[in-house]
């Protein structure tokens, strides 16, 4: 589970910062899934 935004990080964000935090989490999720797929391919 990846947490993001003002509730996930327990911080108050304005809309710009909330968007960037969500984008950062989406990129982390993408990277994780790509690594998982690569691992499954090599097994």
PyMOL Python script that loads the backbone (N, CA, C, O; Angstrom):
from pymol import cmd

cmd.read_pdbstr("""\
ATOM      1  N   UNK A   1       0.847  -1.158   0.000  1.00  0.00           N
ATOM      2  CA  UNK A   1       0.000   0.000   0.000  1.00  0.00           C
ATOM      3  C   UNK A   1       0.901   1.230   0.000  1.00  0.00           C
ATOM      4  O   UNK A   1       1.806   1.352   0.824  1.00  0.00           O
ATOM      5  N   UNK A   2       0.644   2.117  -0.914  1.00  0.00           N
ATOM      6  CA  UNK A   2       1.378   3.381  -0.988  1.00  0.00           C
ATOM      7  C   UNK A   2       0.452   4.505  -0.538  1.00  0.00           C
ATOM      8  O   UNK A   2      -0.675   4.622  -1.020  1.00  0.00           O
ATOM      9  N   UNK A   3       0.920   5.307   0.364  1.00  0.00           N
ATOM     10  CA  UNK A   3       0.120   6.409   0.882  1.00  0.00           C
ATOM     11  C   UNK A   3       0.546   7.708   0.223  1.00  0.00           C
ATOM     12  O   UNK A   3       1.726   7.917  -0.059  1.00  0.00           O
ATOM     13  N   UNK A   4      -0.428   8.583  -0.022  1.00  0.00           N
ATOM     14  CA  UNK A   4      -0.113   9.850  -0.677  1.00  0.00           C
ATOM     15  C   UNK A   4      -1.066  10.936  -0.210  1.00  0.00           C
ATOM     16  O   UNK A   4      -2.132  10.669   0.344  1.00  0.00           O
ATOM     17  N   UNK A   5      -0.651  12.153  -0.449  1.00  0.00           N
ATOM     18  CA  UNK A   5      -1.512  13.291  -0.183  1.00  0.00           C
ATOM     19  C   UNK A   5      -1.572  13.681   1.280  1.00  0.00           C
ATOM     20  O   UNK A   5      -0.827  13.163   2.112  1.00  0.00           O
ATOM     21  N   UNK A   6      -2.461  14.591   1.573  1.00  0.00           N
ATOM     22  CA  UNK A   6      -2.516  15.164   2.915  1.00  0.00           C
ATOM     23  C   UNK A   6      -2.928  14.153   3.965  1.00  0.00           C
ATOM     24  O   UNK A   6      -2.514  14.276   5.118  1.00  0.00           O
ATOM     25  N   UNK A   7      -3.724  13.161   3.614  1.00  0.00           N
ATOM     26  CA  UNK A   7      -4.122  12.158   4.606  1.00  0.00           C
ATOM     27  C   UNK A   7      -3.071  11.062   4.736  1.00  0.00           C
ATOM     28  O   UNK A   7      -2.799  10.591   5.840  1.00  0.00           O
ATOM     29  N   UNK A   8      -2.490  10.661   3.635  1.00  0.00           N
ATOM     30  CA  UNK A   8      -1.488   9.606   3.660  1.00  0.00           C
ATOM     31  C   UNK A   8      -0.191  10.028   4.326  1.00  0.00           C
ATOM     32  O   UNK A   8       0.485   9.207   4.947  1.00  0.00           O
ATOM     33  N   UNK A   9       0.158  11.284   4.203  1.00  0.00           N
ATOM     34  CA  UNK A   9       1.403  11.779   4.778  1.00  0.00           C
ATOM     35  C   UNK A   9       1.165  12.610   6.041  1.00  0.00           C
ATOM     36  O   UNK A   9       2.118  13.109   6.639  1.00  0.00           O
ATOM     37  N   UNK A  10      -0.078  12.760   6.443  1.00  0.00           N
ATOM     38  CA  UNK A  10      -0.457  13.522   7.637  1.00  0.00           C
ATOM     39  C   UNK A  10       0.104  14.939   7.606  1.00  0.00           C
ATOM     40  O   UNK A  10       0.633  15.440   8.598  1.00  0.00           O
ATOM     41  N   UNK A  11      -0.025  15.566   6.455  1.00  0.00           N
ATOM     42  CA  UNK A  11       0.407  16.950   6.277  1.00  0.00           C
ATOM     43  C   UNK A  11      -0.710  17.733   5.602  1.00  0.00           C
ATOM     44  O   UNK A  11      -1.556  17.152   4.921  1.00  0.00           O
ATOM     45  N   UNK A  12      -0.716  19.037   5.787  1.00  0.00           N
ATOM     46  CA  UNK A  12      -1.643  19.874   5.046  1.00  0.00           C
ATOM     47  C   UNK A  12      -0.946  20.334   3.774  1.00  0.00           C
ATOM     48  O   UNK A  12       0.129  20.931   3.827  1.00  0.00           O
ATOM     49  N   UNK A  13      -1.563  20.054   2.632  1.00  0.00           N
ATOM     50  CA  UNK A  13      -1.017  20.469   1.347  1.00  0.00           C
ATOM     51  C   UNK A  13      -2.002  21.376   0.640  1.00  0.00           C
ATOM     52  O   UNK A  13      -3.216  21.200   0.747  1.00  0.00           O
ATOM     53  N   UNK A  14      -1.470  22.349  -0.085  1.00  0.00           N
ATOM     54  CA  UNK A  14      -2.334  23.070  -1.009  1.00  0.00           C
ATOM     55  C   UNK A  14      -2.513  22.175  -2.235  1.00  0.00           C
ATOM     56  O   UNK A  14      -1.883  21.121  -2.317  1.00  0.00           O
ATOM     57  N   UNK A  15      -3.334  22.563  -3.161  1.00  0.00           N
ATOM     58  CA  UNK A  15      -3.652  21.681  -4.290  1.00  0.00           C
ATOM     59  C   UNK A  15      -2.435  21.361  -5.148  1.00  0.00           C
ATOM     60  O   UNK A  15      -2.329  20.251  -5.669  1.00  0.00           O
ATOM     61  N   UNK A  16      -1.521  22.303  -5.303  1.00  0.00           N
ATOM     62  CA  UNK A  16      -0.328  22.046  -6.108  1.00  0.00           C
ATOM     63  C   UNK A  16       0.537  20.963  -5.481  1.00  0.00           C
ATOM     64  O   UNK A  16       0.989  20.046  -6.167  1.00  0.00           O
ATOM     65  N   UNK A  17       0.765  21.068  -4.189  1.00  0.00           N
ATOM     66  CA  UNK A  17       1.597  20.092  -3.499  1.00  0.00           C
ATOM     67  C   UNK A  17       0.908  18.725  -3.451  1.00  0.00           C
ATOM     68  O   UNK A  17       1.566  17.693  -3.580  1.00  0.00           O
ATOM     69  N   UNK A  18      -0.418  18.720  -3.267  1.00  0.00           N
ATOM     70  CA  UNK A  18      -1.164  17.463  -3.252  1.00  0.00           C
ATOM     71  C   UNK A  18      -1.034  16.754  -4.600  1.00  0.00           C
ATOM     72  O   UNK A  18      -0.872  15.535  -4.644  1.00  0.00           O
ATOM     73  N   UNK A  19      -1.104  17.503  -5.688  1.00  0.00           N
ATOM     74  CA  UNK A  19      -0.945  16.924  -7.018  1.00  0.00           C
ATOM     75  C   UNK A  19       0.444  16.310  -7.177  1.00  0.00           C
ATOM     76  O   UNK A  19       0.577  15.194  -7.680  1.00  0.00           O
ATOM     77  N   UNK A  20       1.473  17.032  -6.751  1.00  0.00           N
ATOM     78  CA  UNK A  20       2.836  16.527  -6.882  1.00  0.00           C
ATOM     79  C   UNK A  20       3.064  15.294  -6.015  1.00  0.00           C
ATOM     80  O   UNK A  20       3.761  14.368  -6.429  1.00  0.00           O
ATOM     81  N   UNK A  21       2.487  15.272  -4.825  1.00  0.00           N
ATOM     82  CA  UNK A  21       2.614  14.096  -3.954  1.00  0.00           C
ATOM     83  C   UNK A  21       1.932  12.887  -4.602  1.00  0.00           C
ATOM     84  O   UNK A  21       2.457  11.776  -4.533  1.00  0.00           O
ATOM     85  N   UNK A  22       0.792  13.088  -5.219  1.00  0.00           N
ATOM     86  CA  UNK A  22       0.104  12.009  -5.922  1.00  0.00           C
ATOM     87  C   UNK A  22       0.899  11.517  -7.115  1.00  0.00           C
ATOM     88  O   UNK A  22       0.971  10.316  -7.374  1.00  0.00           O
ATOM     89  N   UNK A  23       1.487  12.438  -7.831  1.00  0.00           N
ATOM     90  CA  UNK A  23       2.317  12.066  -8.984  1.00  0.00           C
ATOM     91  C   UNK A  23       3.532  11.255  -8.545  1.00  0.00           C
ATOM     92  O   UNK A  23       3.882  10.261  -9.181  1.00  0.00           O
ATOM     93  N   UNK A  24       4.171  11.676  -7.461  1.00  0.00           N
ATOM     94  CA  UNK A  24       5.329  10.960  -6.930  1.00  0.00           C
ATOM     95  C   UNK A  24       4.939   9.535  -6.520  1.00  0.00           C
ATOM     96  O   UNK A  24       5.691   8.592  -6.763  1.00  0.00           O
ATOM     97  N   UNK A  25       3.784   9.383  -5.908  1.00  0.00           N
ATOM     98  CA  UNK A  25       3.327   8.058  -5.498  1.00  0.00           C
ATOM     99  C   UNK A  25       2.982   7.201  -6.705  1.00  0.00           C
ATOM    100  O   UNK A  25       3.269   6.004  -6.711  1.00  0.00           O
ATOM    101  N   UNK A  26       2.377   7.786  -7.719  1.00  0.00           N
ATOM    102  CA  UNK A  26       2.061   7.042  -8.942  1.00  0.00           C
ATOM    103  C   UNK A  26       3.341   6.561  -9.622  1.00  0.00           C
ATOM    104  O   UNK A  26       3.394   5.440 -10.129  1.00  0.00           O
ATOM    105  N   UNK A  27       4.363   7.401  -9.634  1.00  0.00           N
ATOM    106  CA  UNK A  27       5.643   6.997 -10.220  1.00  0.00           C
ATOM    107  C   UNK A  27       6.284   5.870  -9.413  1.00  0.00           C
ATOM    108  O   UNK A  27       6.877   4.958  -9.988  1.00  0.00           O
ATOM    109  N   UNK A  28       6.170   5.924  -8.096  1.00  0.00           N
ATOM    110  CA  UNK A  28       6.713   4.854  -7.246  1.00  0.00           C
ATOM    111  C   UNK A  28       5.972   3.550  -7.504  1.00  0.00           C
ATOM    112  O   UNK A  28       6.590   2.486  -7.547  1.00  0.00           O
ATOM    113  N   UNK A  29       4.656   3.620  -7.675  1.00  0.00           N
ATOM    114  CA  UNK A  29       3.865   2.424  -7.963  1.00  0.00           C
ATOM    115  C   UNK A  29       4.254   1.841  -9.319  1.00  0.00           C
ATOM    116  O   UNK A  29       4.394   0.626  -9.459  1.00  0.00           O
ATOM    117  N   UNK A  30       4.428   2.706 -10.315  1.00  0.00           N
ATOM    118  CA  UNK A  30       4.843   2.249 -11.642  1.00  0.00           C
ATOM    119  C   UNK A  30       6.202   1.559 -11.583  1.00  0.00           C
ATOM    120  O   UNK A  30       6.383   0.485 -12.158  1.00  0.00           O
ATOM    121  N   UNK A  31       7.150   2.173 -10.891  1.00  0.00           N
ATOM    122  CA  UNK A  31       8.487   1.588 -10.777  1.00  0.00           C
ATOM    123  C   UNK A  31       8.434   0.232 -10.080  1.00  0.00           C
ATOM    124  O   UNK A  31       9.126  -0.701 -10.486  1.00  0.00           O
ATOM    125  N   UNK A  32       7.625   0.120  -9.045  1.00  0.00           N
ATOM    126  CA  UNK A  32       7.476  -1.137  -8.323  1.00  0.00           C
ATOM    127  C   UNK A  32       6.905  -2.220  -9.232  1.00  0.00           C
ATOM    128  O   UNK A  32       7.402  -3.346  -9.253  1.00  0.00           O
ATOM    129  N   UNK A  33       5.866  -1.878  -9.979  1.00  0.00           N
ATOM    130  CA  UNK A  33       5.251  -2.866 -10.875  1.00  0.00           C
ATOM    131  C   UNK A  33       6.191  -3.280 -11.998  1.00  0.00           C
ATOM    132  O   UNK A  33       6.206  -4.446 -12.392  1.00  0.00           O
ATOM    133  N   UNK A  34       6.977  -2.341 -12.518  1.00  0.00           N
ATOM    134  CA  UNK A  34       7.952  -2.684 -13.556  1.00  0.00           C
ATOM    135  C   UNK A  34       9.020  -3.626 -13.010  1.00  0.00           C
ATOM    136  O   UNK A  34       9.418  -4.573 -13.688  1.00  0.00           O
ATOM    137  N   UNK A  35       9.485  -3.372 -11.794  1.00  0.00           N
ATOM    138  CA  UNK A  35      10.484  -4.250 -11.173  1.00  0.00           C
ATOM    139  C   UNK A  35       9.901  -5.630 -10.910  1.00  0.00           C
ATOM    140  O   UNK A  35      10.584  -6.638 -11.096  1.00  0.00           O
ATOM    141  N   UNK A  36       8.668  -5.684 -10.488  1.00  0.00           N
ATOM    142  CA  UNK A  36       7.997  -6.955 -10.228  1.00  0.00           C
ATOM    143  C   UNK A  36       7.844  -7.754 -11.523  1.00  0.00           C
ATOM    144  O   UNK A  36       8.060  -8.966 -11.536  1.00  0.00           O
ATOM    145  N   UNK A  37       7.471  -7.077 -12.609  1.00  0.00           N
ATOM    146  CA  UNK A  37       7.330  -7.753 -13.902  1.00  0.00           C
ATOM    147  C   UNK A  37       8.674  -8.265 -14.399  1.00  0.00           C
ATOM    148  O   UNK A  37       8.760  -9.371 -14.931  1.00  0.00           O
ATOM    149  N   UNK A  38       9.721  -7.468 -14.229  1.00  0.00           N
ATOM    150  CA  UNK A  38      11.063  -7.898 -14.651  1.00  0.00           C
ATOM    151  C   UNK A  38      11.521  -9.105 -13.856  1.00  0.00           C
ATOM    152  O   UNK A  38      12.139 -10.019 -14.401  1.00  0.00           O
ATOM    153  N   UNK A  39      11.221  -9.107 -12.587  1.00  0.00           N
ATOM    154  CA  UNK A  39      11.580 -10.234 -11.723  1.00  0.00           C
ATOM    155  C   UNK A  39      10.833 -11.501 -12.153  1.00  0.00           C
ATOM    156  O   UNK A  39      11.409 -12.588 -12.181  1.00  0.00           O
ATOM    157  N   UNK A  40       9.563 -11.354 -12.482  1.00  0.00           N
ATOM    158  CA  UNK A  40       8.761 -12.504 -12.905  1.00  0.00           C
ATOM    159  C   UNK A  40       9.264 -13.055 -14.244  1.00  0.00           C
ATOM    160  O   UNK A  40       9.241 -14.266 -14.467  1.00  0.00           O
ATOM    161  N   UNK A  41       9.715 -12.169 -15.127  1.00  0.00           N
ATOM    162  CA  UNK A  41      10.242 -12.588 -16.428  1.00  0.00           C
ATOM    163  C   UNK A  41      11.517 -13.410 -16.279  1.00  0.00           C
ATOM    164  O   UNK A  41      11.727 -14.383 -17.003  1.00  0.00           O
ATOM    165  N   UNK A  42      12.358 -13.017 -15.343  1.00  0.00           N
ATOM    166  CA  UNK A  42      13.645 -13.696 -15.177  1.00  0.00           C
ATOM    167  C   UNK A  42      13.545 -14.969 -14.351  1.00  0.00           C
ATOM    168  O   UNK A  42      14.515 -15.720 -14.257  1.00  0.00           O
ATOM    169  N   UNK A  43      12.408 -15.219 -13.764  1.00  0.00           N
ATOM    170  CA  UNK A  43      12.259 -16.433 -12.929  1.00  0.00           C
ATOM    171  C   UNK A  43      11.850 -17.632 -13.758  1.00  0.00           C
ATOM    172  O   UNK A  43      11.681 -18.726 -13.220  1.00  0.00           O
TER     173      UNK A  43
END
""", "prot")
cmd.dss("prot")
cmd.show_as("cartoon", "prot")
cmd.util.cbc("prot")
cmd.orient("prot")
